Amino acid sequence: METPHEHDNEPASTAEPRNAFLEEKAFKSRTVLVFGEINDRAAADITRRLIALDADSHQPIDMLVSSPGGHLESGDAIHDMIKFITAPVNMIGTGWVGSAATHLYLAVPKERRFCTPNTRFLIHQPSGGAGGQATDIAIHAQEIIKARERIARTISRETGQDYEKVLQDIERDRWLGPEEAITYGLVGRIVNSKSDLKK
């Protein structure tokens, strides 16, 4: 049985204070990170941060995105919240920005869409794996078609590409490097440092 003072000489965990320190610095720098899979938990966390930063000030928010994508509707929630708040958002792609992450990346005007020199972008149609009764599978297939058309409309509107061309482009995985992404209309400018955002 442990005595009340048995662990007094053990080093205290630094995980929580360190996280609190980093969270405070991220908030003060008005930076939101979107890293890893996009799901409902990530969407809730990112949305909460956006609302808090918007309530604190209407100064620009920097959103760093490095994500393979994930759940489309979770990406929709972040996309819509970026448009909902008053503070403008600078979108900065780094690493890779794919699928649902590309969808939320397109929530801001092109002049606020940046990427670092080694970023890769991926656009494609939504995938599905529905099972169950034939009627349910048919309903799910129809919803995927609707989602595909909606994604294509968003990409077309935000890049200036023809809608029919976008539908063809997302039929299969379409990868774009930084320069290709600029030509396509996904990215406004490549940046090497934070100071480049203000140029």
Buried (B, 14 or more C-beta within 10 A) or exposed (E): EEEEEEEEEEEEEEEEEEEEEEEEEBBEEBBBBBEEBBBEEBBEBBBEBBBEBBEEEEEBBBBBBBBBBBBBEBBBBBBEBBEEBEBEBBBBBBBBBBBBBBBBBBBBEBEBBBBBEEBBBBBBBBEEEEEEEEEEEEEBEEEBEEBBBBBBEBBBEBBEBEEEEBBEBBEEEBEBBBEBBBEBBBBBBBBEEEEEBEE
